[in-house]
Amino acid sequence: MSEKGGSPADSPYLSHAEITQLWTKFRAGEVIRCPCDSHGMALAVDGAAKAYRLVCTKCGLASPWFGTTSTGLVFRSPPPTMSPNGGTTAADE
């Protein structure tokens, strides 16, 4: 059923480096793609907390909530993030 390409089951998590890279591209006006399935990613915004989250529009892979500062991103919850299609969080292990 899936097209040949990366294997989402291998790594259902986004690293800080991947999130930072995706955020940089997003801020530059580029369309960002999910590293797992190459579909578009959406930006979720929590205005009250001044926090953001990147979410794949197809597989649901999501970053942890993060804020922005002049020195970079500040993560509100520790990665790894969990894919809704499987995997466990560090707390479950």
Contacts in CASP RR format, 6 or more apart in sequence:
PFRMAT RR
TARGET T0000
AUTHOR 0000-0000-0000
METHOD contacts of the structure
MODEL  1
MSEKGGSPADSPYLSHAEITQLWTKFRAGEVIRCPCDSHGMALAVDGAAK
AYRLVCTKCGLASPWFGTTSTGLVFRSPPPTMSPNGGTTAADE
2 37 0 8 1.000
6 36 0 8 1.000
8 36 0 8 1.000
8 37 0 8 1.000
8 59 0 8 1.000
8 61 0 8 1.000
8 83 0 8 1.000
8 85 0 8 1.000
9 85 0 8 1.000
9 86 0 8 1.000
11 36 0 8 1.000
12 36 0 8 1.000
12 61 0 8 1.000
12 80 0 8 1.000
12 81 0 8 1.000
12 82 0 8 1.000
12 83 0 8 1.000
12 85 0 8 1.000
12 86 0 8 1.000
12 87 0 8 1.000
13 79 0 8 1.000
13 80 0 8 1.000
13 81 0 8 1.000
13 82 0 8 1.000
13 83 0 8 1.000
14 22 0 8 1.000
14 35 0 8 1.000
14 54 0 8 1.000
14 61 0 8 1.000
14 62 0 8 1.000
14 63 0 8 1.000
14 79 0 8 1.000
14 80 0 8 1.000
14 81 0 8 1.000
15 79 0 8 1.000
15 80 0 8 1.000
16 73 0 8 1.000
16 75 0 8 1.000
16 79 0 8 1.000
18 35 0 8 1.000
19 54 0 8 1.000
19 63 0 8 1.000
19 64 0 8 1.000
19 66 0 8 1.000
19 73 0 8 1.000
19 75 0 8 1.000
19 79 0 8 1.000
20 72 0 8 1.000
20 73 0 8 1.000
22 32 0 8 1.000
22 41 0 8 1.000
22 54 0 8 1.000
22 63 0 8 1.000
23 52 0 8 1.000
23 54 0 8 1.000
23 66 0 8 1.000
23 68 0 8 1.000
23 73 0 8 1.000
25 32 0 8 1.000
26 32 0 8 1.000
26 41 0 8 1.000
26 43 0 8 1.000
26 54 0 8 1.000
31 40 0 8 1.000
32 40 0 8 1.000
32 41 0 8 1.000
32 54 0 8 1.000
33 39 0 8 1.000
33 40 0 8 1.000
33 41 0 8 1.000
34 40 0 8 1.000
34 41 0 8 1.000
34 56 0 8 1.000
34 57 0 8 1.000
34 58 0 8 1.000
34 59 0 8 1.000
34 60 0 8 1.000
34 61 0 8 1.000
35 61 0 8 1.000
36 56 0 8 1.000
36 59 0 8 1.000
36 61 0 8 1.000
36 83 0 8 1.000
37 56 0 8 1.000
37 58 0 8 1.000
37 59 0 8 1.000
39 56 0 8 1.000
39 57 0 8 1.000
39 58 0 8 1.000
39 59 0 8 1.000
40 56 0 8 1.000
40 57 0 8 1.000
40 58 0 8 1.000
41 54 0 8 1.000
41 55 0 8 1.000
41 56 0 8 1.000
41 57 0 8 1.000
42 54 0 8 1.000
42 55 0 8 1.000
42 56 0 8 1.000
42 57 0 8 1.000
43 52 0 8 1.000
43 53 0 8 1.000
43 54 0 8 1.000
43 55 0 8 1.000
44 52 0 8 1.000
44 53 0 8 1.000
44 54 0 8 1.000
44 55 0 8 1.000
44 62 0 8 1.000
45 51 0 8 1.000
45 52 0 8 1.000
46 52 0 8 1.000
46 53 0 8 1.000
46 65 0 8 1.000
49 65 0 8 1.000
49 76 0 8 1.000
50 67 0 8 1.000
51 65 0 8 1.000
51 66 0 8 1.000
51 67 0 8 1.000
51 76 0 8 1.000
52 65 0 8 1.000
52 66 0 8 1.000
52 67 0 8 1.000
52 68 0 8 1.000
53 62 0 8 1.000
53 63 0 8 1.000
53 64 0 8 1.000
53 65 0 8 1.000
53 66 0 8 1.000
54 62 0 8 1.000
54 63 0 8 1.000
55 61 0 8 1.000
55 62 0 8 1.000
55 63 0 8 1.000
56 62 0 8 1.000
59 83 0 8 1.000
59 84 0 8 1.000
59 85 0 8 1.000
60 83 0 8 1.000
60 84 0 8 1.000
60 85 0 8 1.000
61 81 0 8 1.000
61 83 0 8 1.000
61 84 0 8 1.000
62 81 0 8 1.000
63 79 0 8 1.000
63 81 0 8 1.000
64 75 0 8 1.000
64 76 0 8 1.000
64 77 0 8 1.000
64 78 0 8 1.000
64 79 0 8 1.000
64 81 0 8 1.000
65 75 0 8 1.000
65 76 0 8 1.000
65 77 0 8 1.000
66 73 0 8 1.000
66 74 0 8 1.000
66 75 0 8 1.000
66 76 0 8 1.000
67 73 0 8 1.000
67 74 0 8 1.000
67 75 0 8 1.000
67 76 0 8 1.000
68 74 0 8 1.000
78 90 0 8 1.000
80 89 0 8 1.000
80 90 0 8 1.000
82 88 0 8 1.000
82 89 0 8 1.000
END
